[in-house]
Amino acid sequence: MIKLYDTMAREKREFTPREADRVTMYVCGPTVYGRAHIGNARPAVVFDTLRRLLEHEFPERQIIYARNVTDVDDKIIAAAEAEGVEPAVITERFERFYLEDMGALGVAPPTIAPHATAEIAPMIAMIAALIERGNAYAAEGHVLFSVPSDPDYGALSRRDRDAMVAGARVEVAPYKRDPADFVLWKPSAEGVIGWDSPKDWGVGRGRPGWHIECSAMIRAHLGETIDIHGGGLDLVFPHHENELAQSRCAHGKPLANYWVHNGFVDMGAEKMSKSVGNVVTPEELLKTHKGETLRLALLSAHYRSPLPWTESLITQSKANLDRLYRFAFDETLGQIDQGVIDALRDDLNTPLAISRLLSIEKPADLRASANLLGLMGEGSDAWFRAFLGMTEERAKHIESLLAERNDAKAARDFATADRIRDELKAEGILLEDGPDGTTWRRA
């Protein structure tokens, strides 16, 4: 039984899929105008792990995981103008970088990756429905959602009205009927990416606001109500609050049964943010660290907790990963440890799962359990040998010397044992004697 903390309910709830044959999950993906930073990678890794758990727990159901790509946005337009290229040049480049970076962290592609520019018709249809129902209106070239028309607005973020207006961080335009109203569709100037709008909107060419794309994509690809909606904690308001309002008013149904949000990655006292400039990217980190090390670091704190990104975190994650590989090197898959499964079932408690992982005694079971966390997967033996900078023959040579040393110790030939230790140390291999035997690692 999986339990997930539901932001709407403010408590952990038993997860029960809505349908007998599938589980649906939608997670807000990247806005592709620049390189992702490691904070952007946290939801990708967290929800990839949740997806793996869902596939394990519901093998009889299809797990449909949708992660959108926002490829029309003011920041994208600005980046394209700065380079003197079409927006598609910017979006295609940074989407490719995003997929490469996330792939290096062991994140599998989503089942569906809808792009905003390919989903304009469903957005226009949803906006038209909201206008017809009295939940949206056209004003001075814009279409806006009428927040007062939705009596349940604010249920997700639980902010008071003044806080919601302030939290939206936008200037109150004179054409808004209410300061909290937000844009569904905006005009596009000549030469700026845009699409023809329905004539009765009075907009001409326009483009969608940010919030409407997710509501329309969910409806088009997954249905009116989904099982899980995920994303970063910073999306609760206004993005997810606005998504929820749009969909609720358009369909008369809840958008999602479970709202799951991950906490921030911070660099000291502040959240990691491009606007602040305190960012480090997977691209930079992957020059000196392997993707599985970074993935383990991102999973080392509970997903709802803040994650301070430090060198000591990476060092400890590398040491833990080294330990796992030394123990389960070149093993086939065994049984997934029950303690690891139970930890993940309890609101994706990855710190507890990792702690349990480090205590598993059977190498094959360790390998299978690590794989559930996206670690030590297919091809990882070759990866580990490359990580250690050695061939399979070199690894076997070390193991042979280690066995020779163990025999010498058993015969109380400590001079030979010490000689082998010194030889390996000179070659950059350190031995660690413990109650369960001797292991080795690269210095």
C-alpha positions as MATLAB code, in Angstrom:
seq = 'MIKLYDTMAREKREFTPREADRVTMYVCGPTVYGRAHIGNARPAVVFDTLRRLLEHEFPERQIIYARNVTDVDDKIIAAAEAEGVEPAVITERFERFYLEDMGALGVAPPTIAPHATAEIAPMIAMIAALIERGNAYAAEGHVLFSVPSDPDYGALSRRDRDAMVAGARVEVAPYKRDPADFVLWKPSAEGVIGWDSPKDWGVGRGRPGWHIECSAMIRAHLGETIDIHGGGLDLVFPHHENELAQSRCAHGKPLANYWVHNGFVDMGAEKMSKSVGNVVTPEELLKTHKGETLRLALLSAHYRSPLPWTESLITQSKANLDRLYRFAFDETLGQIDQGVIDALRDDLNTPLAISRLLSIEKPADLRASANLLGLMGEGSDAWFRAFLGMTEERAKHIESLLAERNDAKAARDFATADRIRDELKAEGILLEDGPDGTTWRRA';
ca = [
       0.000    0.000    0.000;
       1.464    3.347   -1.085;
       0.826    6.457    0.989;
       1.460    9.892   -0.498;
       1.356   13.289    1.142;
      -1.453   15.168   -0.589;
      -0.921   18.942   -0.595;
      -4.658   19.504   -0.908;
      -5.508   17.374    2.148;
      -2.343   18.378    4.078;
      -1.842   14.763    5.122;
      -0.600   11.407    3.901;
      -3.305    9.439    2.128;
      -3.471    5.867    0.907;
      -3.018    5.887   -2.851;
      -5.882    4.280   -4.738;
      -5.881    4.509   -8.564;
      -9.074    5.742  -10.140;
      -9.137    3.155  -12.923;
      -8.650   -0.595  -13.012;
      -6.310   -0.631  -16.007;
      -4.097    2.447  -15.639;
      -2.498    5.029  -13.352;
      -2.156    8.610  -14.606;
       0.474   11.079  -13.439;
       1.259   14.546  -14.798;
       4.324   16.535  -13.748;
       5.138   20.064  -14.851;
       8.229   19.917  -17.029;
      10.821   22.413  -18.262;
      10.433   25.809  -19.866;
      13.167   25.414  -22.455;
      15.038   28.710  -22.703;
      18.255   27.827  -20.812;
      20.177   24.994  -19.163;
      18.454   23.257  -16.275;
      20.063   23.644  -12.855;
      20.309   20.859  -10.289;
      17.198   22.178   -8.523;
      15.243   21.641  -11.757;
      16.545   18.070  -11.758;
      15.042   17.267   -8.360;
      11.411   16.850   -9.528;
      12.601   14.904  -12.572;
      14.444   12.427  -10.325;
      11.758   12.337   -7.608;
       8.877   11.610   -9.960;
      10.955    9.175  -11.992;
      11.431    7.276   -8.728;
       7.718    7.458   -7.952;
       6.989    6.151  -11.423;
       9.314    3.180  -10.787;
       7.468    2.451   -7.548;
       4.079    2.654   -9.282;
       5.283    0.230  -11.970;
       6.416   -2.164   -9.249;
       3.209   -1.891   -7.228;
       0.733   -1.990  -10.122;
       2.224   -4.344  -12.733;
      -1.228   -5.103  -14.095;
      -1.906   -1.439  -14.866;
      -0.446    0.850  -17.504;
       1.470    3.666  -15.823;
       1.012    6.783  -17.950;
       3.432    9.516  -16.972;
       3.084   12.837  -18.789;
       5.650   15.639  -18.466;
       5.044   18.727  -20.573;
       7.470   20.987  -22.381;
       6.719   24.712  -22.308;
       8.066   25.894  -25.654;
       6.250   29.222  -25.944;
       6.967   31.774  -23.251;
       8.108   35.382  -22.867;
      11.595   34.243  -21.746;
      11.897   32.020  -24.819;
      10.869   34.913  -27.062;
      13.426   37.193  -25.382;
      16.202   34.598  -25.771;
      15.347   34.144  -29.459;
      15.362   37.888  -30.078;
      18.723   38.214  -28.309;
      20.247   35.636  -30.682;
      18.324   36.775  -33.738;
      16.805   33.319  -34.324;
      13.371   31.737  -34.350;
      12.023   30.567  -30.954;
      12.126   26.955  -32.174;
      15.931   27.165  -32.409;
      16.093   28.032  -28.715;
      13.506   25.486  -27.568;
      14.882   22.570  -29.586;
      18.406   23.230  -28.328;
      17.525   23.445  -24.649;
      15.033   20.606  -24.731;
      17.799   18.418  -26.150;
      20.157   19.548  -23.384;
      17.465   18.903  -20.773;
      16.850   15.356  -21.975;
      20.586   14.644  -22.101;
      21.126   15.969  -18.574;
      18.156   14.115  -17.099;
      19.105   10.942  -18.934;
      22.551   11.126  -17.348;
      20.794   11.178  -13.958;
      18.943    7.962  -14.804;
      15.627    9.666  -15.563;
      13.640    7.665  -18.114;
      11.645    9.555  -20.773;
       7.991   10.128  -19.841;
       5.239    8.171  -21.518;
       3.946   11.393  -23.065;
       5.769   14.695  -23.538;
       3.222   17.186  -24.907;
       4.593   20.486  -26.223;
       2.670   23.710  -25.742;
       3.039   24.777  -29.384;
       1.400   21.512  -30.505;
      -1.532   21.871  -28.112;
      -2.953   25.265  -29.109;
      -6.312   23.896  -30.320;
      -7.158   22.200  -26.977;
      -6.171   25.402  -25.145;
      -8.406   27.565  -27.321;
     -11.268   25.095  -26.845;
     -10.896   25.188  -23.054;
     -10.712   28.980  -22.973;
     -13.854   29.178  -25.120;
     -15.654   26.852  -22.704;
     -14.615   29.005  -19.743;
     -15.917   32.149  -21.485;
     -19.220   30.412  -22.232;
     -19.602   29.366  -18.585;
     -18.914   32.861  -17.320;
     -15.532   31.981  -15.802;
     -13.479   34.007  -18.284;
     -13.803   37.238  -20.236;
     -12.107   39.159  -23.027;
     -10.721   42.605  -22.267;
      -8.398   44.876  -24.267;
      -6.888   42.133  -26.362;
      -6.565   39.634  -23.511;
      -8.679   36.775  -22.191;
      -8.630   36.463  -18.413;
      -9.917   33.966  -15.890;
     -12.364   35.487  -13.424;
     -11.169   34.376   -9.990;
     -14.360   35.550   -8.164;
     -16.373   33.246  -10.434;
     -14.794   30.239   -8.709;
     -15.866   30.055   -5.049;
     -13.317   27.298   -4.332;
     -10.315   29.268   -5.601;
      -7.481   29.066   -3.083;
      -8.320   25.574   -1.797;
      -4.923   24.164   -2.767;
      -2.597   26.910   -1.514;
      -4.882   28.069    1.340;
      -3.822   31.680    1.016;
      -5.977   34.624    1.936;
      -7.044   36.942   -0.853;
      -4.434   39.659   -0.262;
      -1.663   37.078   -0.130;
      -2.855   35.510   -3.372;
      -2.770   38.827   -5.216;
       0.677   39.636   -3.817;
       1.932   36.119   -4.482;
       1.026   36.306   -8.155;
       3.810   38.917   -8.484;
       2.221   40.655  -11.445;
       1.200   44.223  -12.001;
      -2.548   44.725  -11.705;
      -3.575   45.701  -15.233;
      -6.412   48.238  -15.588;
      -8.426   45.899  -17.795;
      -8.763   43.288  -15.053;
     -12.151   43.104  -13.390;
     -10.488   41.786  -10.246;
      -6.814   42.115   -9.198;
      -6.537   38.309   -8.802;
      -7.719   37.538  -12.352;
      -5.041   35.893  -14.496;
      -4.272   35.697  -18.214;
      -5.441   32.776  -20.328;
      -4.574   34.300  -23.705;
      -2.503   37.354  -24.608;
      -1.909   39.308  -27.810;
       1.173   38.657  -29.946;
       2.733   41.614  -31.710;
       3.757   41.515  -35.354;
       6.777   39.276  -35.786;
       6.214   37.486  -32.466;
       5.137   33.845  -32.303;
       1.340   33.589  -32.179;
      -1.823   31.944  -33.451;
      -5.137   33.183  -34.799;
      -7.687   33.732  -32.050;
     -11.467   33.348  -32.251;
     -12.877   36.623  -33.611;
     -15.185   37.208  -30.664;
     -12.183   37.430  -28.326;
     -11.056   40.634  -29.999;
      -7.422   39.564  -29.756;
      -6.340   38.832  -33.319;
      -3.110   36.876  -33.136;
      -2.244   35.688  -29.676;
      -0.530   33.082  -27.555;
      -1.468   31.190  -24.395;
      -0.761   32.151  -20.824;
       1.347   29.721  -18.843;
      -1.356   28.104  -16.706;
      -3.835   27.106  -19.411;
      -1.410   24.813  -21.230;
      -1.233   22.221  -18.434;
      -4.997   22.084  -17.930;
      -5.575   21.613  -21.650;
      -2.826   19.007  -22.025;
      -4.099   16.962  -19.110;
      -7.617   16.974  -20.528;
      -6.418   16.067  -24.033;
      -4.037   13.256  -23.075;
      -5.094   11.879  -19.693;
      -8.701   12.873  -19.039;
     -10.603   15.364  -16.911;
      -9.384   13.963  -13.582;
      -6.001   12.290  -13.116;
      -4.513   10.302  -10.260;
      -1.413   12.360   -9.421;
      -0.346   15.890  -10.288;
       3.246   16.659   -9.338;
       5.795   19.438   -9.411;
       7.962   21.670   -7.288;
       6.681   23.352   -4.155;
       7.016   26.738   -5.854;
       4.273   25.733   -8.302;
       1.525   25.352   -5.680;
       0.703   29.033   -6.135;
      -0.085   30.468   -8.534;
       0.479   27.814  -11.211;
      -1.244   24.764   -9.761;
      -3.931   26.824   -8.039;
      -4.780   28.348  -11.409;
      -4.666   25.025  -13.227;
      -7.043   23.574  -10.668;
      -9.477   26.496  -11.011;
      -9.514   26.358  -14.817;
     -10.137   22.634  -14.990;
     -12.688   22.597  -12.173;
     -14.712   25.343  -13.832;
     -14.398   23.847  -17.328;
     -15.372   20.297  -16.322;
     -17.071   20.505  -12.951;
     -14.601   17.899  -11.630;
     -11.367   17.925   -9.624;
      -8.219   18.052  -11.732;
      -6.281   15.513   -9.649;
      -6.931   13.153   -6.760;
      -3.444   13.636   -5.292;
      -1.236   16.728   -5.395;
       2.425   15.891   -4.731;
       5.120   18.568   -4.415;
       8.868   18.346   -3.860;
      10.867   20.817   -1.772;
      13.601   23.160   -2.926;
      17.286   22.587   -3.501;
      19.151   25.433   -1.837;
      22.643   26.857   -1.886;
      22.908   28.020    1.708;
      20.081   30.242    2.877;
      18.334   30.717   -0.473;
      16.452   28.503   -2.877;
      18.483   27.729   -5.986;
      17.169   30.055   -8.664;
      18.272   31.411  -12.034;
      16.912   34.841  -11.083;
      19.131   34.930   -7.986;
      22.092   33.509   -9.897;
      23.021   30.903   -7.268;
      22.744   27.920   -9.568;
      24.852   24.923  -10.461;
      23.850   22.840  -13.462;
      23.962   19.106  -14.138;
      26.081   19.980  -17.169;
      28.769   21.422  -14.874;
      28.472   18.692  -12.243;
      28.648   15.862  -14.776;
      32.123   16.996  -15.805;
      33.481   15.727  -12.475;
      30.746   13.462  -11.071;
      28.814   10.535  -12.476;
      25.076   10.816  -12.953;
      24.273    8.064  -10.446;
      26.197    9.963   -7.767;
      24.095   13.071   -8.435;
      20.899   11.020   -8.474;
      21.755    9.461   -5.123;
      22.490   12.938   -3.740;
      19.102   14.217   -4.927;
      17.381   11.259   -3.241;
      19.336   11.561    0.015;
      16.774   13.865    1.660;
      13.028   13.284    1.785;
      11.502   14.772   -1.334;
       9.312   17.211    0.628;
      12.251   18.537    2.661;
      14.737   21.213    1.592;
      17.939   19.795    0.152;
      21.116   21.819    0.845;
      23.443   21.244   -2.115;
      26.999   20.972   -0.810;
      30.271   19.307   -1.723;
      29.968   17.131    1.376;
      26.600   15.847    0.117;
      28.186   14.801   -3.182;
      31.202   13.283   -1.416;
      29.009   11.213    0.888;
      26.803   10.106   -2.006;
      29.862    9.026   -3.983;
      31.165    7.068   -0.989;
      27.802    5.331   -0.539;
      27.605    4.498   -4.226;
      31.170    3.144   -4.184;
      30.179    0.921   -1.283;
      27.129   -0.396   -3.118;
      29.129   -1.192   -6.231;
      31.973   -2.863   -4.374;
      29.469   -5.178   -2.735;
      27.165   -5.896   -5.677;
      29.676   -5.587   -8.513;
      28.698   -7.625  -11.573;
      25.743   -9.278   -9.803;
      22.522  -10.397  -11.456;
      19.210   -9.129  -10.094;
      17.792  -10.872   -7.043;
      14.781  -10.014   -4.888;
      13.889   -6.449   -3.941;
      14.351   -5.980   -0.220;
      11.070   -5.591    1.668;
      12.479   -2.804    3.826;
      13.335   -0.747    0.750;
       9.848   -1.256   -0.687;
       8.177   -0.349    2.609;
      10.233    2.839    2.881;
       9.274    3.932   -0.617;
       5.627    3.063   -0.031;
       5.621    5.441    2.927;
       5.480    8.711    0.984;
       8.594    7.898   -1.025;
      10.915    7.893    1.969;
      14.146    7.653   -0.007;
      16.510    8.427    2.928;
      15.145    5.403    4.789;
      15.275    3.321    1.602;
      18.938    4.267    1.063;
      19.771    3.483    4.692;
      18.167    0.075    4.261;
      19.968   -0.384    0.949;
      23.326    0.034    2.656;
      22.489   -2.767    5.106;
      21.396   -5.468    2.637;
      23.559   -8.580    2.956;
      22.886  -10.366   -0.344;
      24.598   -8.696   -3.330;
      21.943   -9.791   -5.833;
      19.154   -8.422   -3.620;
      21.102   -5.197   -3.177;
      21.366   -4.876   -6.938;
      17.622   -5.353   -7.448;
      16.741   -2.967   -4.611;
      19.095   -0.259   -5.889;
      17.561   -0.614   -9.329;
      14.162    0.350   -7.887;
      15.748    3.672   -6.920;
      17.174    4.115  -10.401;
      20.669    3.069   -9.328;
      22.836    0.245  -10.669;
      20.607   -0.319  -13.654;
      21.345   -1.838  -17.055;
      24.876   -1.126  -18.196;
      26.013    0.064  -14.798;
      28.835   -2.501  -14.489;
      30.503   -0.999  -17.532;
      29.766    2.440  -16.085;
      31.395    1.523  -12.785;
      34.496    0.165  -14.435;
      34.795    3.405  -16.380;
      34.208    5.284  -13.135;
      37.080    3.427  -11.556;
      39.151    3.935  -14.668;
      39.764    0.228  -15.217;
      38.944   -2.668  -17.470;
      37.267   -5.870  -16.360;
      40.689   -7.544  -16.438;
      42.060   -4.872  -14.098;
      39.181   -5.396  -11.670;
      39.782   -9.163  -11.699;
      43.498   -8.551  -11.043;
      42.634   -6.522   -7.930;
      40.207   -9.177   -6.730;
      42.889  -11.822   -7.247;
      45.399   -9.882   -5.139;
      42.730   -9.337   -2.494;
      42.066  -13.098   -2.355;
      45.825  -13.754   -2.089;
      46.034  -11.282    0.777;
      43.097  -12.926    2.571;
      44.846  -16.303    2.288;
      48.045  -14.769    3.677;
      46.162  -13.300    6.629;
      44.494  -16.647    7.306;
      47.980  -18.255    7.359;
      49.162  -15.415    9.662;
      51.647  -14.364    6.980;
      51.191  -10.683    7.808;
      54.331   -9.626    5.937;
      52.795  -10.810    2.642;
      49.434   -9.284    3.534;
      51.064   -5.916    4.222;
      53.109   -6.137    1.013;
      49.952   -6.662   -1.069;
      48.224   -3.780    0.704;
      51.192   -1.512   -0.071;
      51.340   -2.653   -3.703;
      47.666   -1.864   -4.212;
      48.012    1.471   -2.433;
      50.864    2.383   -4.798;
      48.484    1.579   -7.683;
      45.830    3.887   -6.229;
      43.668    1.190   -4.610;
      42.851    1.438   -0.908;
      41.794   -1.581    1.166;
      39.327   -1.352    4.022;
      39.233   -4.190    6.583;
      35.965   -4.624    8.442;
      33.976   -7.207   10.386;
      32.436   -8.491    7.141;
      35.773   -8.808    5.316;
      37.921   -6.581    3.138;
      36.655   -4.206    0.461;
      38.546   -1.919   -1.887;
      38.083    1.442   -3.468;
      40.002    3.792   -5.685;
      41.963    6.430   -3.750;
];
